[in-house]
Amino acid sequence: MNAPNAFASTCPTRLVLDRVADKWAVLVLGLLASGPVRFNQLRRSIEGVSQKMLSQTLKSLERDGLVKRKAIATVPVTVEYSITPLGETLAATVDALRVWAETHIDEVQAAQRRYDGHA
C-alpha cells in the first residue's frame, strides 16, 4: 500500500483535512479539549452555529473517532460530548489555528482592505 499523499486527488486524507479544517469542527474541538460539554452549552458557547450545523459537526467528529457522545437518562435526555484520545492528538493543532486567527485578524483585515482598494 502506498503512503498517504494529501496532494493526490484520490487520497482519503483529504476527507480528514476537509473535516478538521471546518471552522465549526475547530471550535468544537477547542471547547471539548477542556472537558466534557453538554450540547446546549456548546451551542451557547459557539455563537452563530445553528442547532442543525452543530449536530452535523458533532456527528461527523464522532464518526471520525474524535468525539464521544454520551446520553444521560434525564427528562428531557441530556447529551454530553467529550473528546476522545484520538481527538486529543488533534485538538492542540487545530486550536492553534484559532489562536493564530485571533492573533493576526487585524493584519488579515488590513491586507484585505489594501487588496480591495487596488481591485
C-alpha positions as a Markdown table, in Angstrom:
| # | Residue | x | y | z |
|---|---|---|---|---|
| 1 | Met | 0.0 | 0.0 | 0.0 |
| 2 | Asn | 1.2 | 3.5 | -0.9 |
| 3 | Ala | 1.9 | 6.0 | 1.8 |
| 4 | Pro | -0.8 | 8.7 | 2.2 |
| 5 | Asn | -0.3 | 11.7 | -0.1 |
| 6 | Ala | -2.8 | 14.5 | 0.6 |
| 7 | Phe | -1.7 | 16.2 | -2.7 |
| 8 | Ala | -3.2 | 13.2 | -4.7 |
| 9 | Ser | -6.8 | 13.7 | -5.6 |
| 10 | Thr | -7.8 | 10.2 | -4.5 |
| 11 | Cys | -6.1 | 10.3 | -1.1 |
| 12 | Pro | -8.5 | 9.6 | 1.8 |
| 13 | Thr | -6.6 | 12.1 | 4.0 |
| 14 | Arg | -8.4 | 14.8 | 2.1 |
| 15 | Leu | -11.6 | 13.8 | 3.8 |
| 16 | Val | -10.0 | 14.2 | 7.2 |
| 17 | Leu | -8.4 | 17.6 | 6.2 |
| 18 | Asp | -11.8 | 18.8 | 5.0 |
| 19 | Arg | -13.4 | 17.9 | 8.3 |
| 20 | Val | -10.7 | 19.3 | 10.6 |
| 21 | Ala | -10.3 | 22.5 | 8.6 |
| 22 | Asp | -14.0 | 23.3 | 9.1 |
| 23 | Lys | -14.5 | 26.3 | 11.4 |
| 24 | Trp | -17.2 | 24.6 | 13.5 |
| 25 | Ala | -15.0 | 21.5 | 14.0 |
| 26 | Val | -12.1 | 23.7 | 15.1 |
| 27 | Leu | -14.2 | 25.5 | 17.6 |
| 28 | Val | -15.9 | 22.3 | 18.9 |
| 29 | Leu | -12.6 | 20.5 | 19.4 |
| 30 | Gly | -11.2 | 23.6 | 21.1 |
| 31 | Leu | -14.0 | 23.7 | 23.6 |
| 32 | Leu | -14.1 | 19.9 | 24.2 |
| 33 | Ala | -10.3 | 19.9 | 24.9 |
| 34 | Ser | -11.1 | 21.4 | 28.3 |
| 35 | Gly | -13.5 | 18.7 | 29.3 |
| 36 | Pro | -17.0 | 17.2 | 28.6 |
| 37 | Val | -19.7 | 19.7 | 27.5 |
| 38 | Arg | -23.4 | 19.4 | 27.0 |
| 39 | Phe | -24.9 | 20.0 | 23.6 |
| 40 | Asn | -26.8 | 23.2 | 24.7 |
| 41 | Gln | -23.7 | 24.6 | 26.3 |
| 42 | Leu | -21.7 | 24.0 | 23.1 |
| 43 | Arg | -24.5 | 25.8 | 21.2 |
| 44 | Arg | -24.5 | 28.8 | 23.6 |
| 45 | Ser | -20.7 | 29.0 | 23.6 |
| 46 | Ile | -20.2 | 28.9 | 19.8 |
| 47 | Glu | -22.1 | 32.0 | 18.7 |
| 48 | Gly | -23.6 | 31.8 | 15.2 |
| 49 | Val | -23.7 | 28.0 | 14.9 |
| 50 | Ser | -27.2 | 26.6 | 14.2 |
| 51 | Gln | -28.5 | 23.6 | 16.1 |
| 52 | Lys | -28.5 | 21.6 | 12.8 |
| 53 | Met | -24.9 | 22.6 | 11.9 |
| 54 | Leu | -23.7 | 21.8 | 15.4 |
| 55 | Ser | -25.4 | 18.4 | 15.4 |
| 56 | Gln | -24.0 | 17.6 | 11.9 |
| 57 | Thr | -20.5 | 18.7 | 13.1 |
| 58 | Leu | -20.7 | 16.6 | 16.2 |
| 59 | Lys | -21.9 | 13.5 | 14.3 |
| 60 | Ser | -19.1 | 13.8 | 11.8 |
| 61 | Leu | -16.5 | 14.2 | 14.5 |
| 62 | Glu | -18.0 | 11.2 | 16.4 |
| 63 | Arg | -17.9 | 9.1 | 13.2 |
| 64 | Asp | -14.2 | 10.0 | 12.7 |
| 65 | Gly | -13.5 | 8.9 | 16.3 |
| 66 | Leu | -12.6 | 12.4 | 17.5 |
| 67 | Val | -15.6 | 13.0 | 19.8 |
| 68 | Lys | -17.6 | 10.7 | 22.1 |
| 69 | Arg | -21.4 | 11.2 | 22.7 |
| 70 | Lys | -23.0 | 10.2 | 26.0 |
| 71 | Ala | -26.7 | 10.3 | 26.6 |
| 72 | Ile | -27.7 | 10.8 | 30.2 |
| 73 | Ala | -31.1 | 9.4 | 31.3 |
| 74 | Thr | -32.9 | 12.6 | 32.4 |
| 75 | Val | -36.1 | 14.2 | 31.4 |
| 76 | Pro | -35.5 | 15.5 | 28.9 |
| 77 | Val | -32.5 | 13.5 | 27.9 |
| 78 | Thr | -29.2 | 15.3 | 28.4 |
| 79 | Val | -26.5 | 14.8 | 25.8 |
| 80 | Glu | -22.8 | 15.4 | 26.7 |
| 81 | Tyr | -19.8 | 15.3 | 24.4 |
| 82 | Ser | -16.2 | 14.7 | 25.2 |
| 83 | Ile | -13.0 | 14.5 | 23.2 |
| 84 | Thr | -11.5 | 11.1 | 22.6 |
| 85 | Pro | -7.8 | 10.2 | 22.9 |
| 86 | Leu | -7.6 | 10.4 | 19.1 |
| 87 | Gly | -9.3 | 13.8 | 19.3 |
| 88 | Glu | -6.9 | 15.0 | 21.9 |
| 89 | Thr | -4.0 | 14.3 | 19.5 |
| 90 | Leu | -5.6 | 16.8 | 17.1 |
| 91 | Ala | -7.1 | 19.4 | 19.4 |
| 92 | Ala | -4.0 | 21.4 | 20.1 |
| 93 | Thr | -3.1 | 21.5 | 16.5 |
| 94 | Val | -6.5 | 22.8 | 15.3 |
| 95 | Asp | -6.8 | 25.2 | 18.3 |
| 96 | Ala | -3.5 | 26.7 | 17.2 |
| 97 | Leu | -5.4 | 27.8 | 14.0 |
| 98 | Arg | -8.0 | 29.6 | 16.2 |
| 99 | Val | -5.2 | 31.3 | 18.2 |
| 100 | Trp | -3.4 | 32.3 | 15.0 |
| 101 | Ala | -6.7 | 33.8 | 13.6 |
| 102 | Glu | -7.3 | 35.7 | 16.8 |
| 103 | Thr | -3.7 | 37.0 | 16.9 |
| 104 | His | -3.5 | 38.0 | 13.3 |
| 105 | Ile | -7.0 | 39.2 | 12.4 |
| 106 | Asp | -6.1 | 42.9 | 12.3 |
| 107 | Glu | -3.3 | 42.1 | 9.8 |
| 108 | Val | -5.5 | 40.0 | 7.6 |
| 109 | Gln | -8.3 | 42.6 | 7.6 |
| 110 | Ala | -5.7 | 45.3 | 6.7 |
| 111 | Ala | -4.4 | 43.2 | 3.8 |
| 112 | Gln | -8.0 | 42.6 | 2.6 |
| 113 | Arg | -8.7 | 46.4 | 2.6 |
| 114 | Arg | -5.4 | 47.0 | 0.7 |
| 115 | Tyr | -6.3 | 44.3 | -1.8 |
| 116 | Asp | -9.9 | 45.5 | -2.2 |
| 117 | Gly | -8.6 | 49.1 | -2.7 |
| 118 | His | -6.5 | 48.0 | -5.7 |
| 119 | Ala | -9.0 | 45.7 | -7.3 |
